[in-house]
Amino acid sequence: MEVRPGTGGTTHVRGYESSDTSVYNVGVLASAFVGLLIFGFIVGYGTFKILGLEEEPASVPPGLVQTGRVLPPAPRLQVDARKDLNAYLKDQQEMLDTYGWVDQKAGVVRIPVDRAMDLLLEKGLPVRAESAPSQKPEVGTGKKTPPPAAETAPASSNPSGGRGVGGE
């Protein structure tokens, strides 16, 4: 070690620390850490064992003869999603492609989509009787005919006749 006198009457020591960490202290710290780790594993294992115990059902005797499969209470998980989706899509496609009753008492039936589209093309869309005639193009000219003069729009843009909300 080298001692140099500094300015102002102080001396500086150049070198290394005078003492190192002892091997004993490092060993005690490592063994304490391992001990706490083992203690934690033991406590965790015991906790899971205690909490994992199933309670026996309250004195309800099982049925003498169980028939069929007993399903768990809802909600149930979907076991095979692809199979369920394919079955659903098959049922929906069958409903779209076949005839069937919707309400037999009321006489409402279901027809295939293709047949419904053909009927719509043949008959056209239903039109209400009270609706005003719309501007229809003349055949072959591509021009629209003006509406009749008697059926002009009302002077007020408010359909309630200038009254407020609720007819006030």
PyMOL commands that set and color helices and strands:
alter all, ss='L'
color gray80, all
select helices_A, chain A and resi 23-51+81-97+113-123+165-167
alter helices_A, ss='H'
color red, helices_A
select strands_A, chain A and resi 2-5+11-14+100-103+108-110
alter strands_A, ss='S'
color yellow, strands_A
deselect
rebuild
show_as cartoon
